[in-house]
Amino acid sequence: MNKYGLTEGRSQVKLSPLAQRIVANPNEADKQAALKDLVFKIPLWKDIYEKYGSNPSVQDIRIALQNITKIDNIKAEQEAEDISKLYMDAVSYINDKEGNTMYSQANETAPQGMMTQTAYRNIDFEDIHIKIPKDDMNSIETAIQLLEMLKKKEAKTEKKEGKRPKE
């Protein structure tokens, strides 16, 4: 957390000003800007975002991995899907509720060639909130897999507590 600017100190850890802007900020625009700052502390995410925007294809991620990290094509191909999922999760924090990137929300000029609007589908059920790009079967499949993992986890918890799992 210290590496990403969320905490300060070693023996006595405290929230950094960046973390305070994220956690205890009543100003939503400033909170979103702080989240953007946090996400872009990861140079790979910043580079991908500047080149491909908030919804790159897995192929775009593979190309970025090769260009930015200088890994070979085979390694980039192996890592692209996992990196893509991590990237999409990270940039989801810098999009507002309408799916606009922070560049359009803050009325800044987006880097040349960047997509400034991405349509998202929000899926809300009780305390579960999922945000996925619209018309993206990979995202839908990922959401299904996450829900299946949640279902298995809940079944294990109920089994430990002696409850009968729901079908």
C-alpha positions as CSV (number, residue, x, y, z in Angstrom):
1,M,0.0,0.0,0.0
2,N,3.0,2.3,0.7
3,K,4.3,1.6,-2.8
4,Y,1.0,2.9,-4.4
5,G,0.8,5.9,-2.2
6,L,-2.0,4.8,0.0
7,T,-0.1,4.7,3.3
8,E,2.8,6.5,4.9
9,G,5.3,5.5,7.5
10,R,6.7,2.1,8.6
11,S,6.3,1.5,12.3
12,Q,3.3,3.7,12.6
13,V,1.2,3.4,9.4
14,K,-1.3,6.1,8.5
15,L,-3.4,6.9,5.4
16,S,-1.7,9.0,2.9
17,P,-3.4,12.2,1.5
18,L,-4.3,10.2,-1.6
19,A,-6.0,7.5,0.4
20,Q,-7.9,10.1,2.4
21,R,-9.1,11.7,-0.9
22,I,-10.5,8.2,-1.8
23,V,-11.9,7.0,1.4
24,A,-13.2,10.1,3.3
25,N,-14.0,12.5,0.6
26,P,-17.5,14.0,0.2
27,N,-16.6,15.5,-3.2
28,E,-17.3,12.7,-5.7
29,A,-15.3,14.4,-8.5
30,D,-12.2,14.7,-6.3
31,K,-12.6,11.1,-5.2
32,Q,-12.8,10.0,-8.8
33,A,-9.7,12.0,-9.7
34,A,-7.9,10.4,-6.7
35,L,-8.9,6.9,-7.9
36,K,-7.5,7.8,-11.4
37,D,-4.2,9.0,-9.7
38,L,-4.1,5.6,-7.9
39,V,-4.7,3.5,-11.0
40,F,-2.1,5.4,-13.0
41,K,0.6,4.8,-10.4
42,I,0.9,1.6,-12.3
43,P,2.8,2.6,-15.4
44,L,1.5,-0.2,-17.5
45,W,-2.1,0.8,-16.9
46,K,-1.3,4.4,-17.7
47,D,0.4,3.5,-20.9
48,I,-2.4,1.2,-22.0
49,Y,-5.1,3.7,-21.1
50,E,-3.3,6.5,-23.0
51,K,-2.9,4.3,-26.1
52,Y,-6.1,2.3,-26.1
53,G,-8.6,3.9,-23.7
54,S,-10.8,2.2,-21.2
55,N,-11.9,-0.8,-23.2
56,P,-9.1,-2.3,-25.2
57,S,-9.3,-5.7,-26.8
58,V,-7.2,-8.6,-25.6
59,Q,-5.2,-8.2,-28.8
60,D,-4.5,-4.5,-27.9
61,I,-3.3,-5.7,-24.5
62,R,-1.0,-8.3,-26.1
63,I,0.5,-5.6,-28.4
64,A,0.9,-3.2,-25.5
65,L,2.6,-5.9,-23.4
66,Q,5.1,-6.5,-26.2
67,N,5.8,-2.8,-26.8
68,I,5.9,-1.6,-23.3
69,T,7.5,-4.5,-21.4
70,K,9.5,-5.9,-24.4
71,I,8.4,-9.5,-23.7
72,D,8.3,-11.9,-26.6
73,N,5.1,-12.7,-28.6
74,I,4.6,-16.1,-26.9
75,K,4.8,-14.7,-23.4
76,A,2.6,-11.7,-24.3
77,E,0.0,-14.1,-25.8
78,Q,0.0,-16.2,-22.6
79,E,-0.4,-13.2,-20.3
80,A,-2.7,-11.0,-22.4
81,E,-6.1,-12.3,-21.2
82,D,-5.2,-12.2,-17.5
83,I,-3.6,-8.8,-17.8
84,S,-6.7,-7.6,-19.7
85,K,-9.0,-8.7,-16.9
86,L,-6.8,-6.9,-14.3
87,Y,-6.7,-3.8,-16.4
88,M,-10.4,-3.7,-17.0
89,D,-11.0,-4.0,-13.2
90,A,-8.5,-1.2,-12.5
91,V,-9.9,1.2,-15.0
92,S,-13.5,0.5,-13.9
93,Y,-12.6,2.7,-10.9
94,I,-11.9,5.7,-13.1
95,N,-15.2,5.6,-14.9
96,D,-18.2,7.5,-13.7
97,K,-21.7,5.9,-13.4
98,E,-22.6,6.7,-17.0
99,G,-19.4,5.0,-18.3
100,N,-17.6,8.1,-19.3
101,T,-13.9,8.2,-18.7
102,M,-12.5,10.7,-16.3
103,Y,-11.2,12.7,-19.2
104,S,-14.7,13.5,-20.4
105,Q,-16.1,13.8,-16.8
106,A,-13.4,16.4,-15.9
107,N,-13.8,18.2,-19.3
108,E,-10.2,17.6,-20.0
109,T,-8.9,16.8,-23.5
110,A,-8.4,13.1,-24.0
111,P,-5.1,12.0,-25.5
112,Q,-5.3,11.7,-29.3
113,G,-7.1,8.6,-30.5
114,M,-8.5,7.7,-27.1
115,M,-12.1,6.5,-26.8
116,T,-13.8,8.9,-24.4
117,Q,-17.1,7.0,-24.0
118,T,-17.7,3.4,-23.1
119,A,-21.1,2.0,-22.6
120,Y,-21.4,-0.1,-19.5
121,R,-24.1,-2.5,-18.1
122,N,-24.6,-2.3,-14.3
123,I,-25.8,-5.5,-12.6
124,D,-27.0,-5.0,-9.1
125,F,-28.5,-7.6,-6.8
126,E,-28.5,-7.0,-3.0
127,D,-24.9,-6.3,-2.1
128,I,-23.5,-7.6,-5.4
129,H,-22.6,-4.9,-8.0
130,I,-21.1,-5.8,-11.3
131,K,-20.1,-3.4,-14.0
132,I,-19.2,-4.8,-17.4
133,P,-18.9,-3.2,-20.9
134,K,-22.0,-3.6,-23.0
135,D,-22.0,-5.9,-26.0
136,D,-18.9,-7.7,-24.7
137,M,-19.3,-11.5,-24.4
138,N,-15.9,-11.9,-22.7
139,S,-17.1,-9.6,-19.9
140,I,-20.4,-11.4,-19.6
141,E,-18.5,-14.8,-19.4
142,T,-16.2,-13.3,-16.7
143,A,-19.2,-12.1,-14.7
144,I,-20.8,-15.5,-14.9
145,Q,-17.6,-17.1,-13.7
146,L,-17.3,-14.7,-10.8
147,L,-20.9,-15.4,-9.8
148,E,-20.2,-19.2,-9.9
149,M,-17.2,-18.6,-7.7
150,L,-19.3,-16.6,-5.3
151,K,-22.0,-19.4,-5.3
152,K,-19.3,-22.0,-4.4
153,K,-17.9,-19.8,-1.7
154,E,-21.4,-19.3,-0.2
155,A,-22.1,-23.0,-0.3
156,K,-18.9,-23.8,1.6
157,T,-19.7,-21.1,4.2
158,E,-23.2,-22.5,4.7
159,K,-21.8,-26.1,4.9
160,K,-19.3,-25.0,7.6
161,E,-22.1,-23.2,9.5
162,G,-24.3,-26.4,9.3
163,K,-26.8,-24.7,7.0
164,R,-28.4,-26.5,4.1
165,P,-27.1,-25.0,0.8
166,K,-29.7,-23.5,-1.5
167,E,-29.9,-24.8,-5.0
